[in-house]
Amino acid sequence: MLTSEKGYISLYMQIKELLVTKIRNGEWSPGNLIPSEINLAQEFGVSQGTVRKAITELVENNVLNRKQGLGTFVSNHDPHRALFHFFHITDNKGHKVLPNSKVLSCRRKQASRKEVSKLQLPAATPVIRIERVRNFSARPTMIETITLPAEPFGNLVDADDRELPNTLYELYEKQYGITIHSADEQLRAKAASGHDAKILNLKVGTPLLEIERVAMTLDRTPVELRISRCSTENHYYQNTIL
């Protein structure tokens, strides 16, 4: 029940939560046009300004996307969003380009202790572990290990590696109905192992940038653990803070 009485959550925050619920429960799917501010104000019995404030905050959080002259849509994953919202590697000239990828392996494994912790899984849960190399200008630059719960991603092991798309978040959304909305990242320096060195054509011990990312749904349920190790000879990590 909406209320503006003292001690309760503000009206616009209540509206924001109602909008998020519509997305979370599938009433509004990724890419859908949502009702107008006027219609939503009438539905919730609040002012149009209150609805606009809630929508604006969701747009700023990349949950919704305003398109001039068309309306407001539920954000969905495409290469543009993958590049500008979730990818932070830039070349030494300041250019950001989404790299191509080649899958090296896709296997069903028992979750490690770290994977259990990061993905909040029960002990000994089966997971799907993908390893791939990412090429910048045809040069192997980054190696990634991607871990997903076997439920619901188990059938990925049956797919031809060539069928796995470059932008996996698109696959999660379109094939499994799971949309990645946010991610927590940790960065640290790592020395290239023999395995890393062979794939990236480097010397063993070469310093690499390791990016550990836990990707989450709108309600912050962990979906993916991704560990990327990147050569920084020609690339660096850039994240703009607004």
C-alpha positions in Angstrom: 0.0 0.0 0.0 1.3 3.4 -1.0 1.7 5.9 1.8 3.6 9.2 2.3 3.3 9.2 6.1 6.3 10.0 8.1 8.4 6.9 8.9 7.4 5.2 5.7 9.4 4.9 2.5 8.9 7.9 0.2 6.3 7.6 -2.6 8.8 7.7 -5.4 10.8 4.9 -3.9 7.7 2.8 -3.5 6.8 3.4 -7.1 10.4 2.5 -8.1 10.1 -0.8 -6.2 6.7 -1.5 -7.9 8.3 -0.9 -11.3 11.2 -3.2 -10.5 8.8 -5.9 -9.3 7.1 -5.8 -12.8 10.4 -6.5 -14.4 11.5 -9.1 -11.8 8.3 -11.1 -12.2 8.4 -11.0 -16.0 5.4 -8.8 -16.5 7.7 -6.5 -18.4 10.4 -8.3 -20.3 13.7 -7.0 -21.6 13.1 -4.8 -24.6 9.5 -4.1 -23.8 8.0 -0.6 -24.0 6.6 0.2 -20.6 3.3 2.3 -20.1 3.5 6.1 -20.3 4.2 8.1 -17.1 0.5 9.3 -17.3 -0.8 5.8 -17.4 1.4 4.6 -14.6 0.5 7.6 -12.5 -3.2 6.7 -12.9 -2.5 3.0 -12.2 -0.7 3.8 -8.9 -2.7 6.8 -7.9 0.2 9.2 -7.7 1.4 12.3 -9.5 3.2 12.0 -12.9 6.2 13.8 -11.3 6.5 11.0 -8.7 6.5 8.4 -11.5 9.0 10.4 -13.5 11.4 10.5 -10.6 11.2 6.8 -10.1 11.7 6.1 -13.8 14.6 8.5 -14.0 16.5 6.7 -11.2 15.9 3.4 -13.0 17.3 4.9 -16.2 20.3 6.1 -14.4 20.8 2.6 -13.0 20.5 1.1 -16.5 17.4 -0.9 -15.6 15.3 1.2 -18.0 16.2 3.0 -21.2 14.6 6.1 -22.6 14.5 6.5 -26.4 13.7 9.9 -27.7 10.3 10.0 -29.4 9.6 6.3 -28.7 9.2 6.0 -24.9 10.9 4.1 -22.1 11.9 0.5 -22.5 13.2 -2.3 -20.2 16.9 -2.5 -20.8 18.1 -5.5 -22.7 21.6 -6.8 -23.6 23.2 -6.2 -27.0 26.8 -5.6 -28.1 26.5 -1.9 -27.4 25.4 -2.4 -23.8 28.1 -5.1 -23.3 30.7 -2.7 -24.5 29.8 0.5 -22.6 28.2 -0.8 -19.4 30.1 -4.1 -18.6 33.4 -3.9 -20.5 36.2 -1.6 -19.3 39.3 -2.6 -21.2 40.7 0.2 -23.5 43.7 0.2 -25.8 46.6 2.6 -25.3 45.1 5.1 -27.8 41.9 5.3 -25.7 39.8 3.1 -28.0 37.3 0.7 -26.5 36.4 -2.2 -28.8 34.6 -5.4 -27.8 37.0 -8.2 -28.6 36.3 -11.4 -30.4 36.4 -14.6 -28.4 37.3 -18.3 -29.0 36.0 -20.9 -26.6 38.8 -23.3 -25.4 36.6 -25.6 -23.3 33.1 -25.9 -21.8 32.8 -28.5 -19.2 30.5 -29.6 -16.3 32.5 -29.7 -13.1 31.9 -29.8 -9.3 32.0 -26.3 -7.9 35.2 -25.3 -6.1 35.1 -23.7 -2.7 35.6 -20.3 -4.2 32.8 -20.8 -6.7 30.4 -22.0 -4.0 31.1 -18.9 -2.0 31.0 -16.4 -4.8 27.8 -17.8 -6.4 26.2 -18.6 -3.1 25.7 -22.3 -4.0 25.3 -25.4 -1.8 28.5 -27.4 -1.4 29.4 -29.8 -4.2 26.9 -28.1 -6.6 27.7 -28.9 -10.3 28.7 -25.9 -12.4 29.5 -25.2 -16.0 33.0 -23.8 -16.5 33.9 -22.1 -19.7 37.4 -21.1 -20.7 37.9 -18.8 -23.6 40.5 -16.5 -25.1 39.7 -13.0 -26.2 41.5 -11.4 -29.2 42.1 -7.7 -29.7 43.1 -6.9 -33.3 43.6 -10.6 -33.9 46.1 -10.8 -31.0 45.3 -13.0 -27.9 45.1 -10.6 -25.0 42.8 -11.9 -22.4 41.9 -15.4 -21.0 38.6 -15.8 -19.2 37.3 -18.5 -16.9 33.5 -18.2 -16.6 31.5 -20.3 -14.1 27.7 -20.7 -14.1 25.4 -22.9 -12.0 24.5 -26.1 -13.9 20.9 -25.2 -13.2 19.7 -23.7 -15.6 22.9 -23.6 -17.8 23.6 -27.3 -18.0 22.8 -27.7 -21.6 25.6 -25.3 -22.6 28.0 -28.3 -22.5 25.9 -29.9 -25.4 26.4 -26.9 -27.7 29.1 -26.7 -30.3 31.7 -24.3 -28.9 31.2 -22.2 -32.0 27.6 -21.6 -31.0 28.5 -19.7 -27.9 28.2 -16.0 -28.7 30.8 -13.4 -28.0 28.4 -11.5 -25.7 27.2 -14.2 -23.2 24.9 -11.8 -21.4 22.7 -11.8 -24.5 22.6 -15.6 -24.4 21.6 -15.6 -20.8 18.7 -13.2 -21.5 17.4 -14.7 -24.7 17.8 -18.4 -24.0 17.3 -18.6 -20.2 15.3 -15.4 -19.4 18.1 -14.2 -17.0 19.1 -10.6 -17.3 22.4 -9.3 -15.8 21.8 -5.9 -14.2 24.9 -5.3 -12.1 28.3 -6.7 -11.2 30.8 -6.5 -8.5 34.5 -6.5 -9.6 37.8 -6.9 -7.8 41.1 -6.1 -9.5 44.5 -7.5 -8.6 47.9 -8.1 -10.2 48.8 -11.7 -11.2 51.8 -13.4 -12.7 51.1 -15.4 -15.8 51.1 -19.1 -15.2 52.4 -21.6 -17.8 48.9 -22.1 -19.1 48.3 -18.3 -19.4 51.7 -17.7 -21.0 51.1 -20.4 -23.7 47.6 -19.1 -24.6 48.6 -15.4 -24.6 52.1 -15.9 -26.1 53.8 -14.4 -23.1 56.7 -15.4 -20.8 55.8 -17.2 -17.6 55.6 -14.7 -14.8 54.6 -11.7 -17.0 52.4 -9.4 -14.9 48.7 -9.6 -15.8 45.7 -7.7 -14.7 43.1 -10.1 -13.1 39.5 -8.9 -13.0 37.2 -11.0 -10.9 33.6 -10.3 -11.5 30.4 -11.6 -10.0 27.4 -10.7 -12.3 24.0 -10.4 -10.7 20.3 -10.2 -11.6 18.1 -7.2 -10.6 17.5 -8.7 -7.1 21.3 -9.2 -6.8 21.2 -13.0 -7.2 24.7 -14.1 -8.3 24.6 -15.7 -11.8 28.1 -15.8 -13.1 31.7 -15.7 -11.7 34.1 -14.5 -14.4 37.8 -14.3 -13.9 39.7 -12.5 -16.7 43.4 -12.2 -16.9 44.6 -9.5 -19.3 47.9 -8.5 -20.8 48.4 -4.8 -20.1 51.2 -4.3 -22.7 48.8 -2.6 -25.0 45.6 -2.3 -22.9 44.5 -0.9 -19.6 41.4 -0.9 -17.4 39.3 2.3 -17.5 36.1 3.0 -15.5 34.6 6.4 -15.4 33.0 7.4 -12.0 30.1 9.9 -12.3 
